[in-house]
Amino acid sequence: MIPAADGQRRFSATAYAAKLQSDGETSPAPGSGSPEGRGPDLQALTEEARHMLAAPRGWSEEERRRYAEKLNRAVIGFPQERSELLAVLSDWVIKKRLQHFTFGSMPYGTLAEALFAEVIGLNVLELVLRNREGLEEVQVVGTRIFEVRDGRATPSPYSFDHIGQVERIQQNLVLFNNDRINPRKRWAEVLLLDGSRVTMTGFGFTALPTLTIRFYTVRKFELETLCRPEYATIDEEIRHLLLAIVRARFNMVVIGPTNTGKTHFIKALIAAMPDEERIVTIEGRYELRLARDFPGKNVIEYEAEEDDPLHGPRQAFKLALRQSPQRICHAEIRDEDANIYVRACTRGHEGSITSVHASALEDVPETITDMCMLDGRGMNPVRLTKRIAELVTQIGFEMRLVGAARKLVRIGEFAWNGGDVVVRDLVRYDDKLGKWEMPLDFSARAWERIRRADAGAYERLRRKGGYSD
């Protein structure tokens, strides 16, 4: 038992095993043990095993990085890596001649399994991860667990006994990632090569320790994929419209709540862009990973650190603009880089795409204007909003969960009319009818832009919208 902040005592498997051992309830390992004749302390062995696994392995930096990746994947439940590390622990136990050592009533067949449960295991999350079908995210807040499937979070039937179990998992992850989470640095992130991500907070930064595991589950990024019945994000007619928008090189913006498929949709649009076009991405964390998913594309990817002026978003944009980008993909506009993205989109980088937090498409230009005004340059907000609506956010996409499906529920063309932002509807999803309506209310300028870029698509869309030339 260990003391808790609230005065209650919490159960610790390692402390309990150590107590059993000290009370003489464990079986000594033949021919080995402490001077008193007893076997080694499980808690001490656990720490020794943890540091043994955390020690860098490999002759090169690449080999050491891959080994750290293996440790992280094992901790968050990937079966292949877990099997390999259990084998490493088993070999280590044999070398220490402890393979016959048992710890009384501990519910493990071998010492290696007991150590694995403490050093790598996820406690009750093991039960959650048994059903990985459709599992997109695991969210832990204190002792509570939520499972995200099909974009929806539901309470898990499982929970931790105490927050100390969550904190142990956090410490394993940061140790294996050469990071830390403690009273001086009360958060940590682990990003795996496949795109899976773990975010952790604690030590008062959040009221309770948190652990969020977001799995990388998508492998296919094409507009055709989004038309399939299992996705139903768009239909075939909308796919043709999206292709026309991409080919006409409109600047695009995507909005929608969390877990509505914004990143997947952005990548599907990028998949439709010509491979030879130079694309530059700027992100706070590598999440899009276009070079990995589209190895044939001409992509430069920046990871900008907000707190580092030498490698922050502003510097990344300056360098990116000197590398002949044809399109800029900015994962999400944030306060300090809003002005730079606006300038990039108005200086010849047509066909760029970003996302922004806004409740409706009509709010997007003003939201970006507000971020730009934080720059303190004394700009005219009305003129800036007009410029953004006409040149930066020319076409907007809105994503939303409809039932269990992530859907593109609205496409609109931004315009400026009478001193206000207006959105001309191109596509709307009708929840009652369960289908898309396509008024295709493009402005004359937009229609001409599509005609110049793709005459065939122009004719098809004009017929679909009921227009006659």
C-alpha positions in Angstrom: 0.0 0.0 0.0 1.2 3.5 -0.7 -0.1 6.8 0.8 -2.4 8.9 -1.4 -2.8 12.7 -1.5 -6.4 12.3 -0.1 -5.2 10.4 2.9 -6.4 7.0 1.6 -4.0 4.2 0.9 -3.7 2.9 -2.6 -2.8 -0.6 -3.7 0.5 -1.2 -5.4 1.2 -4.6 -6.9 5.0 -4.2 -6.5 4.7 -3.0 -2.9 2.3 -5.8 -2.1 4.7 -8.4 -3.6 7.6 -6.9 -1.7 5.6 -7.2 1.5 4.7 -10.8 0.8 8.4 -11.5 0.2 9.4 -9.8 3.4 6.8 -11.8 5.4 8.3 -15.0 4.1 5.3 -15.9 1.9 7.4 -16.2 -1.3 9.4 -19.1 -2.5 13.2 -18.4 -2.6 15.1 -19.0 -5.8 17.3 -22.1 -5.4 21.0 -21.1 -5.1 20.4 -17.4 -5.1 18.9 -14.6 -3.0 19.7 -12.0 -0.4 22.0 -12.6 2.6 18.9 -13.6 4.6 18.3 -16.4 2.1 15.3 -14.8 0.4 15.0 -14.0 -3.3 15.3 -10.6 -4.7 12.8 -7.8 -4.2 10.2 -7.6 -7.0 10.1 -3.8 -6.8 13.9 -3.6 -7.1 13.9 -6.1 -10.0 11.1 -4.0 -11.7 13.2 -0.9 -11.6 16.3 -2.7 -12.8 14.3 -4.3 -15.7 12.8 -0.9 -16.6 16.2 0.8 -16.8 17.6 -2.2 -18.7 15.0 -1.9 -21.4 15.3 1.9 -21.5 19.1 1.8 -22.1 19.8 2.9 -25.8 20.4 0.0 -28.1 22.0 0.0 -31.5 25.2 1.0 -33.3 23.7 3.9 -35.1 21.2 6.7 -34.3 18.7 5.1 -36.6 18.9 1.7 -34.8 18.5 3.5 -31.4 15.5 5.4 -32.7 13.9 2.2 -33.9 14.4 0.5 -30.6 12.8 3.4 -28.8 9.9 3.2 -31.2 9.6 -0.5 -30.4 9.4 0.3 -26.7 6.7 2.9 -27.2 4.6 0.7 -29.4 4.8 -2.1 -26.9 3.6 0.1 -24.1 0.5 1.3 -26.1 -0.5 -2.3 -27.0 1.0 -3.4 -30.3 1.2 -7.2 -30.1 4.4 -7.8 -32.2 6.5 -5.5 -30.2 5.0 -6.8 -26.9 6.0 -10.3 -27.8 9.5 -9.3 -28.7 10.0 -7.4 -25.4 8.6 -10.2 -23.3 11.2 -12.4 -25.0 13.9 -9.9 -24.0 12.7 -9.9 -20.4 12.7 -13.7 -20.4 16.3 -13.8 -21.6 17.3 -11.3 -19.0 15.6 -13.3 -16.2 17.5 -16.4 -17.4 20.8 -14.6 -17.4 20.2 -13.6 -13.8 19.3 -17.2 -12.9 15.9 -16.2 -11.6 13.7 -18.1 -14.0 12.5 -20.4 -11.2 11.7 -17.6 -8.8 8.0 -17.1 -7.9 6.2 -14.4 -5.9 3.6 -16.2 -3.9 0.1 -15.3 -5.0 1.1 -13.0 -7.9 -1.2 -13.8 -10.9 1.6 -14.5 -13.4 3.0 -17.7 -14.7 6.6 -16.5 -14.7 8.8 -13.8 -13.3 9.2 -12.4 -16.8 5.5 -12.0 -17.1 5.3 -10.3 -13.7 8.0 -7.8 -14.7 6.4 -7.3 -18.1 3.1 -6.4 -16.5 4.8 -3.7 -14.4 7.3 -2.3 -17.0 5.3 -2.6 -20.2 1.8 -3.6 -19.3 -1.1 -1.2 -19.4 -3.1 -2.6 -16.5 -6.8 -2.5 -17.3 -6.1 -0.8 -20.7 -5.0 -4.3 -21.7 -8.7 -5.3 -21.6 -9.7 -2.3 -23.7 -7.1 -3.0 -26.3 -8.2 -6.6 -26.8 -11.0 -5.2 -29.0 -9.0 -3.0 -31.4 -11.7 -3.2 -34.1 -12.7 0.3 -34.9 -10.8 1.7 -31.9 -9.5 5.2 -32.8 -8.6 6.7 -29.4 -8.4 5.8 -25.8 -9.0 8.6 -23.3 -8.0 8.4 -19.7 -9.0 11.0 -17.1 -7.9 10.1 -13.6 -9.2 6.5 -13.1 -11.9 6.8 -15.8 -11.5 5.4 -19.4 -13.3 6.4 -22.5 -13.2 4.6 -25.9 -13.5 6.5 -29.2 -15.0 4.4 -32.0 -16.4 5.9 -35.2 -15.7 9.4 -33.9 -17.7 9.0 -30.7 -16.4 8.7 -27.1 -18.3 6.3 -24.8 -17.4 5.3 -21.2 -15.5 2.1 -21.1 -16.7 -0.7 -18.9 -13.2 -0.8 -17.4 -11.5 1.7 -15.0 -8.3 2.0 -13.1 -8.3 1.3 -9.4 -6.3 4.4 -8.6 -4.4 7.2 -10.4 -1.0 5.7 -9.4 -1.6 3.1 -12.1 -2.0 5.8 -14.7 1.1 7.6 -13.5 3.1 4.4 -13.8 2.2 4.0 -17.5 3.1 7.7 -18.0 6.5 7.2 -16.4 7.2 4.1 -18.6 6.3 6.0 -21.8 8.5 9.1 -21.0 11.4 6.9 -19.8 11.4 4.9 -23.1 11.0 8.2 -25.1 13.9 10.0 -23.4 11.4 12.5 -22.0 10.1 13.4 -18.6 6.8 14.2 -16.8 7.3 15.6 -13.3 6.5 18.7 -11.2 8.8 20.8 -13.4 7.5 19.6 -16.8 3.9 18.4 -16.3 3.1 17.1 -19.8 4.7 14.9 -22.4 3.9 13.6 -25.9 5.0 10.5 -27.8 4.5 10.4 -31.6 5.1 7.1 -33.3 6.3 6.7 -36.8 2.9 5.2 -38.0 1.1 8.4 -36.7 -0.1 7.0 -33.4 0.2 9.6 -30.7 0.2 9.6 -26.9 -0.5 12.8 -25.0 0.0 12.9 -21.2 -0.6 15.5 -18.5 -0.3 15.5 -14.7 1.2 17.0 -11.6 -1.5 19.7 -11.3 -1.3 20.8 -14.9 -4.6 19.1 -15.2 -6.7 18.4 -12.1 -6.3 14.7 -12.7 -3.6 12.8 -14.7 -4.6 12.2 -18.3 -3.5 9.8 -20.9 -4.8 10.0 -24.5 -3.8 7.4 -27.0 -4.8 8.2 -30.6 -4.2 5.4 -33.0 -3.3 5.8 -36.7 -5.9 3.7 -38.4 -6.2 5.0 -41.9 -4.1 3.6 -44.7 -5.9 4.8 -47.9 -6.2 8.5 -48.8 -8.1 9.0 -52.0 -11.4 10.8 -52.7 -12.7 7.5 -54.2 -12.2 5.9 -50.8 -14.4 8.5 -49.1 -17.2 7.5 -51.6 -17.3 3.9 -50.3 -20.3 2.8 -48.3 -18.2 2.1 -45.2 -17.1 5.8 -45.2 -20.0 7.6 -47.0 -18.2 10.9 -46.4 -19.0 12.1 -49.9 -20.7 10.7 -53.0 -19.6 10.4 -56.6 -21.0 13.7 -57.8 -19.2 15.6 -54.9 -16.0 13.8 -55.8 -16.1 15.3 -59.3 -16.8 18.7 -57.8 -13.8 18.4 -55.4 -11.5 17.4 -58.3 -12.6 20.5 -60.2 -11.9 22.7 -57.1 -8.5 21.2 -56.7 -7.6 21.6 -60.4 -8.8 25.2 -60.4 -6.4 25.9 -57.6 -8.8 27.6 -55.2 -7.5 28.3 -51.7 -9.3 26.0 -49.4 -10.2 25.9 -45.7 -11.7 23.0 -43.6 -13.7 23.3 -40.4 -15.4 20.9 -38.1 -15.3 19.5 -34.5 -12.7 17.1 -33.3 -12.8 13.6 -34.7 -14.9 14.5 -37.7 -12.3 13.5 -40.3 -10.7 16.8 -41.2 -7.2 15.5 -41.5 -8.3 12.5 -43.5 -10.3 14.8 -45.8 -7.3 17.2 -46.3 -5.1 14.2 -47.2 -7.7 13.0 -49.7 -7.7 16.4 -51.4 -3.8 16.4 -51.4 -3.9 13.0 -53.0 -5.8 14.5 -56.0 -3.1 17.1 -56.5 -0.5 16.5 -59.2 2.6 14.6 -57.8 5.1 17.0 -59.4 3.7 20.1 -57.7 5.8 21.3 -54.8 3.8 21.1 -51.6 5.1 22.5 -48.3 3.5 21.5 -45.0 4.0 23.4 -41.7 2.8 21.7 -38.5 3.4 21.9 -34.7 3.8 18.1 -34.7 4.3 15.9 -37.7 0.7 14.5 -38.2 -0.1 14.7 -41.9 3.1 12.9 -42.9 2.6 13.3 -46.6 6.0 12.0 -47.6 5.2 8.7 -45.9 1.7 8.3 -47.3 2.5 9.8 -50.7 6.1 8.9 -51.4 5.9 10.0 -55.0 4.9 13.6 -54.2 7.2 16.6 -54.2 6.7 17.5 -50.5 8.7 19.4 -47.9 7.5 19.0 -44.3 8.3 21.4 -41.5 7.8 20.8 -37.8 7.6 24.2 -36.2 8.3 24.7 -32.5 6.2 27.6 -31.2 8.5 28.4 -28.3 11.7 28.4 -30.4 12.1 31.6 -32.5 14.8 30.0 -34.6 12.5 27.1 -35.6 9.0 28.5 -35.0 6.1 28.9 -37.5 7.3 32.3 -38.6 10.8 31.1 -39.6 9.3 28.0 -41.2 7.1 30.1 -43.4 10.0 32.4 -44.4 12.1 29.4 -45.5 9.1 27.6 -47.1 8.4 30.7 -49.3 12.0 30.5 -50.6 11.6 26.9 -51.7 9.4 27.5 -54.6 6.2 26.0 -53.1 3.2 25.8 -55.4 0.8 24.9 -52.6 1.1 25.4 -48.9 -0.6 23.0 -46.5 -0.9 24.4 -43.1 -2.4 21.9 -40.7 -4.2 24.5 -38.6 -4.0 28.3 -38.5 -2.9 29.5 -35.1 -2.6 33.1 -33.8 1.0 33.9 -34.5 1.2 32.4 -38.0 -2.1 33.7 -39.3 -0.6 36.8 -40.9 2.1 34.8 -42.7 -0.4 32.3 -44.1 -2.6 35.1 -45.3 0.4 36.7 -47.1 1.4 33.4 -48.6 -2.0 32.8 -50.1 -2.2 36.3 -51.6 1.2 36.1 -53.2 0.9 33.4 -55.8 0.6 30.2 -53.8 -2.9 29.2 -55.1 -4.4 25.9 -54.2 -3.3 26.0 -50.6 -5.3 24.4 -47.8 -5.6 24.8 -44.1 -8.0 24.2 -41.2 -9.3 26.6 -38.5 -11.5 26.4 -35.5 -14.8 28.0 -36.3 -18.4 27.2 -35.6 -19.6 28.0 -39.2 -18.2 28.8 -42.6 -19.5 32.4 -42.3 -17.2 32.9 -39.2 -14.0 31.8 -40.8 -12.7 35.0 -42.4 -13.4 37.0 -39.2 -11.8 34.3 -37.1 -8.6 34.5 -39.1 -8.8 38.3 -39.0 -8.9 38.3 -35.2 -5.8 36.1 -35.1 -4.0 38.5 -37.6 -4.9 41.5 -35.5 -3.0 40.1 -32.5 0.1 40.9 -34.5 -0.4 44.6 -33.4 0.4 46.1 -36.8 -2.7 48.4 -36.7 -4.3 46.9 -39.8 -7.8 47.8 -40.9 -9.9 44.8 -39.8 -12.7 45.4 -42.4 -10.3 45.5 -45.3 -8.4 42.5 -43.9 -11.5 40.4 -43.6 -12.5 41.3 -47.2 -9.0 40.3 -48.4 -9.2 37.0 -46.5 -12.7 36.1 -47.8 -11.8 36.8 -51.4 -8.2 35.5 -51.6 -7.4 33.2 -48.7 -10.5 31.2 -47.9 -12.1 31.0 -51.3 -13.7 27.6 -50.8 -14.8 26.3 -47.4 -15.5 22.7 -46.4 -17.5 21.8 -43.2 -17.1 18.3 -41.7 -19.6 16.8 -39.2 -20.6 13.5 -37.6 -23.9 12.4 -38.9 -25.0 9.3 -37.1 -21.9 7.1 -37.0 -20.4 8.6 -40.3 -18.0 11.4 -40.8 -19.6 13.5 -43.6 -18.7 16.6 -45.6 -21.9 18.5 -44.9 -21.3 21.8 -46.6 -19.2 23.3 -49.4 -19.3 27.0 -49.9 -17.7 29.8 -51.9 -16.7 32.8 -49.8 -17.6 36.3 -51.1 -17.8 39.9 -49.9 -21.1 41.6 -50.4 -22.1 45.0 -48.9 -19.4 45.0 -46.3 -20.2 41.5 -45.0 -18.9 38.0 -45.6 -21.3 35.8 -47.4 -21.1 32.1 -48.3 -22.5 31.0 -51.6 -23.7 27.4 -51.1 -22.3 24.8 -53.5 -23.2 21.7 -51.5 -25.4 21.0 -48.5 -26.2 17.7 -46.8 -29.8 17.2 -45.9 -30.0 15.3 -42.6 -33.7 14.4 -43.1 -33.4 13.1 -46.6 -30.0 11.6 -45.9 -28.5 13.0 -49.2 -26.6 15.9 -50.6 -28.1 18.8 -52.4 -26.0 20.7 -55.0 -27.2 24.2 -55.7 -23.7 24.9 -57.1 -24.1 28.7 -56.6 -20.6 29.6 -57.9 -19.9 33.2 -58.7 -19.3 34.1 -62.3 -15.6 34.5 -61.5 -15.4 31.1 -60.0 -17.2 29.5 -62.9 -14.7 31.0 -65.3 -11.8 29.8 -63.2 -13.2 26.2 -63.4 -13.7 26.5 -67.1 -10.1 27.5 -67.7 -8.8 24.7 -65.5 -11.0 21.9 -66.7 -13.5 22.4 -69.5 -14.9 18.9 -69.1 -15.6 19.4 -65.4 -17.1 22.8 -66.1 -19.7 21.3 -68.6 -20.5 18.5 -66.2 -21.1 20.8 -63.2 -23.1 23.3 -65.3 -25.5 20.5 -66.3 -25.7 19.3 -62.8 -26.6 22.7 -61.5 -29.2 23.2 -64.2 -27.3 26.1 -65.9 -27.4 26.9 -69.6 -24.8 28.9 -71.3 
